[in-house]
Amino acid sequence: MSYAIAAAGTGGHVYPGLAIAEELERHGVAKEEIIFIGGDRLEAQVYPGAGFPFLALRLQGLSRSLSVDNLKLPFVVRQAARRARNELQTRGVKVVLGMGSYVTVPVGWAAHRMGIPLYLHEQNGAAGLANRIMSRWARTTFVSFDGTRGVRRPETVGTPIRRNFLASRADLRHMALARYGLDPGTVVVGVFGGSLGAGVLNAAIGDLARRWNGPAISLLHLVGTRNVDGIDTVGAVVPWVVVGYEDAMEYFYAACDLVVSRAGGVAVAEIAATHTPAILVPGGFGGGHQASNAAAMERAGAAVHLPEEDIVSLEPVVRTLVENIARRREMAEAAVSIARVDAAERIAATLVSAHG
């Protein structure tokens, strides 16, 4: 019995797929019976590095602006679907799971044409384009939020995260602070713009680091690999640790007393699962789904929603939370109440019980 998982692009699609694969293994599925299909980005390192078979398709996402590349897209998708079909047939794949990135379309279409059961996962409150297209043929679309818009036959399970995030925060704290060389006597403010980084957040944190005159803080700043050389810490008046990329994010959250983050589905799920107080600055890309995620977290009391156009207010918002430990504790408790930590296990169990 073989399974295929289609995931590509950013960590928001790649790591939930890995979490599900690891749960499939716990259900007795051999590693070699789980193939990942993606492109040439993050997934091309993560999945082979974890020991899973991997097929890279030549593919591109849809540009939301006018682009000559969009004219080539139907041909590229058709070619990718043909190659995916050959791989599914060769490996005898019986179930396909699409994680919502652009690669979901050709792989999902190939599965549909072959009569292979198709399942999807949508991590945001408003479905992305690939899942909106493919959900009509999916048996179930697993979703992270009740009331997710744009998909058919939804089942709310949460966003899949790896079991690493379920480790005790207290147990990891000392190791996490040592990992980054942080002073335990300061309030650690983490900044995370996603696996690609976020230029707006990076710039705002630079301003904060040079102007801060409040309580003792340290900054733990994940900038994205391609942005490391562009970060200038000269003039900072607080300890400012800059990290390009972190593949063990459980240490990042364990080190932080407060996080400033984008509001992608995976980031929100990790923040909730690790009970980390957060200021969420949603990006305006992807149809505004991050704003929906941030608003949901704020309604639950687990985060402050700070629109990007109000980024100039970041420093006073950070100061308010740094100074108010009781408020941070309330946010952490609220995160406990909304965290769904068993999403990966539930999806794996459904696939195995229905088709194993």
N, C-alpha and C positions, 0 to 999 in steps of 0.2 A: 504494500500500500504506500504510494508516494504522494507527497503534497508539494505544491508550488506556491510560493509567496512572492507577489510582485510588489516591489518597493524601491523607490529611487529618490534622489534629490537631497533633501536636508535630513538632519537627525530626527526631525519630527515625524518622518515617515519610516526612516531606516530602523531606529531603535525599537519602536513598538513591534515591528516585524520580527526582530531578533528575540524580543521577550516572548512572543507567541511560539516561535520555534523551540526555545528552551523549554517551554511548558509541554510542547508536543513530545519532546524527548522524555520528559518525566512521565508521560503517558505511554512510554514504551516504543515510540517511533524512533528508528535509528537515524543518526545524523545524515547518512548518505541517502535517506529516503525523503529528505526535505531539501528542495532546490529553491534558491532565491533567483529571481529574474529582475534585473535592474538596468542601470546605465553605467556611466564611467565616473560617477562622482563618489560621494562618501561611501555608498554601498559597496563599491568595488574594492575597498579596503576592509570594511567592517565584516562583511559576511565571509569572505575567504579566510580572514584573520581568525574568525570564530570556528573555522573548520567545516563550513557548510559548502556544498556544491553551489556554484554561481555562474549564471549566464548573463553576459553584458550585451544588451541590445543597443544598436545605433539609433538613438532617438533624441528628440528635443521636446521641451514643453511648448505650449501655446503662448506666444507673446500677446499681451493684452493691449499693446499699441500696434499701429499699422506697421507691418514688417513683411519684407519679401520672403523671409523664412517661413511665414505662415502659409504661403502658397505651396511650399514643398511638403507641408505637413501631411496631407492625405497619402502621398506616395511613401513617405517615411514610415507612417503608421502601418500601412499595408505591408511593407517589407518586414517591419518588426513583428507583425502578427503572423506572417508566414514562418519566420524563424522560430517564434515562440511555439507555434503549432507543431513544428518538427520536434522541438525539444520535449514538449508535453507528450507527444506520441512515443518518442524514443524511450523516455523514462517511465512510461506507463502511469502518468500522473492521474489520480482519481479525484482530487479536490484542488481548487485554486482559490487563494485568498488574495485580494487586492487591497493595498493599504492606502489607496486614494491619490497617489502621485500619478504623473502623466503615463508611467509605464503600465498602469492599471488598464488603460484602454486597449492596447494591442493584445496584452496577455488575456484580459477578460474576454475580449471578442473571440480570440482563438478558442478559449475554453467553451464559450457559448456555442460556437460552430461545431465543436467536437462533442457536445453533449456532456461536458464535464461540469459538475456542480460548482457554481461560482458564489463566493461570499466576499463581502467587502467590510472594511472598517473605515468609519468617518470620525475623525478626532475633534472636529469643530462643530459649533452650534448651527452653522450654515454650511451645507455640503459644498465641497469643491467641485470644479467642472468635471473631472474624471469620474467621480462617484455619481454625480447627477446623470451623466450619460449612461453609466453601466448599471445603475441600480435596478433598472427595469428588467434586467436579465439575472439579477442576483437572487438567490434563495433567501438570504438574510443580509441586511446591512447592519452590522454591529455599530452602535453609536456611543459617543461619550456622554451626551447630554440628552435628557428628556426633551422632547419637542424639537429635535434636530430637523431643520428644514431642507427639503430638496431631495430626499431619498424615499424609496419604497420599502415596505416590510422591515422597518427599523426594530432593533432590539437593543435596549440600553444596557451597556456593560461597563462603561468607563473607558479610559485610555490605557492600553497595555503598558506597563512598566516592568522592568526587570526586578527580580527578587532582591538585588543588591540594595534597593531603596528601602527595603523593609527592615534593614538592620537598625538596631537601637541607636538613636541619635547620640545619646550619652556615651555609648560604647565607642562610637567613631570620633567623637569630638576631639579628644587629645591627639589622636593620629592625624586628624584633618588639619588641625592648627600647625602641627609639626610639618606636615606635608608642604604647606605653603609658607612656613616661616612666620606665622602670625603671632602677635602678642595677645595672650589670653586675657590681659587686663583691659583690652579695648573692645568696643562694640564693633563687630565685623560686619561691614556692609558689602554684600556680594552684588556684582553686576554681571548680567548675562543677556546677550543679545541674540542667542540662538547659535546653531553650529556654524553659521556664516558670519556671525558678529552683527553689530548694528551701529552704523556710523553716527546716528543722532545720539544714541545713548553714550557712545564712547566720548563724543565731544562734550556732552553735558557733565559727565563724570570728571573729565579733565578740568572743567571750570570749577566744579565742587572741590576737587582735590587741592586746588590752588587758593581757594577763598575761604575754606572752612575755618570757623573760629568757635565751634561748639565743643561738646564733650569729646573725650578721646575716642576716635574711631580708627579702624584700619579698612582699607579698600581691597577687596579681592575681585579682580576684574578679568573676566573671560572675554577677550576681544575678538576672537575668531582668528584662525591661522593667518589669513591673508592681511590682517590689520596690525599684526604685532609690530612691524617696523614703523608703522605710522603713529604709534603712541609715544608721546614725549612726556616723561614724568618729571622733567626739570621744573623746579618751582613749586612742587607739591609740598604742602605743609602737613600732610598726614602720610603714614605708611601706605604705599600703593603697590600692591603686588599684581603684576600683569602676567596673565597666562594665555597662551595662544589657543590651546584646545585641551579639553579634559575628557578622557574616555571613561573616567570613573566618577561620575557626577555626584554619587552619594557622598563623597568626601567634600565636595564643594558646598552642598547644602548643610552638612554637619558642621562645617566651619562657620557658617553664616548665622548671625542674629537677625538679619534683615536682608532681603534680596530685592534688587531693582531689575526687572526682567521684561522682555517682550511677553506676549500672552498667547503664544502658540499652544495647541492642545496638549502637547507633551510637557512643555514647561509648566503649565497649569497643573497637570496631573502630578508631576514630580514635586511641585511646591506643596500641594495638598497632602501627598503621601508622606512627605518629610516634615510636615507641620511647620513650615517656614513662613513667617510673616513676610508679606511682599507688597511692593509698589509695582503695579503692572502698567507698562507703557505700550499699548497695542500698536503694531504696525498697520498702516493703511492698505497694505497689499492683500491679495487673495480674497477680494470681495468683502472686506471688513469683518471677517470671522473672528479676528483677535479681539476686536472691540466687544463682541458678544461674550467671549470667554472672560474678559476682564470684568465686564459688568456682572456676570454671574458670580464671580469670586467676591466682588465687592458686596453684592446683595447678601451673600452668605456670611459676611463679616471677616473673611479670611485675607482680604487684600484691599489696597487703595487703588482705584482706577484713575490713572493720570493720562489723559489724552496727549498725544504727541505735540499738538499745537500749544499745550500748556507746559512744555518741558522746562520753561524758565522757572516754573514753580517747584522743580525737583528738590532743590536744596532746602527750602523751608519744610517740605513734606518729609524729607529724610530726617531733618532736625527734630520735628515733632515726634516721630516714632523712636528715634534714638533716645530722646529724653524721657519717653513714656514706656517703661518696661511693662507696666500693667496692660497697656493697650496691645503691646506685642504678644503678651501671653494670651489675651483674649482672641487675637487673630489666629494664634497657633491652635487654640482649642476649637475655633470655628473650622479650621482646616481639617481637624480630625473628623468632624461631623460630616464633611462632604467627600472625603477621600474614598475612592473606589480602588482598592489595591489588588483585587482579584480578577481584573479584566482579562489578562493574558490567559490565566488558568481557565476561565469560563469559555473563552473562545476555543482554546485547544480542546477542552472537554466536549464542546458541541461538535467540532469537526470529527473527533475520534469516535464519539458515540453514534453519530449519524452515518459515518462512512468508513470507520475503522474495521 
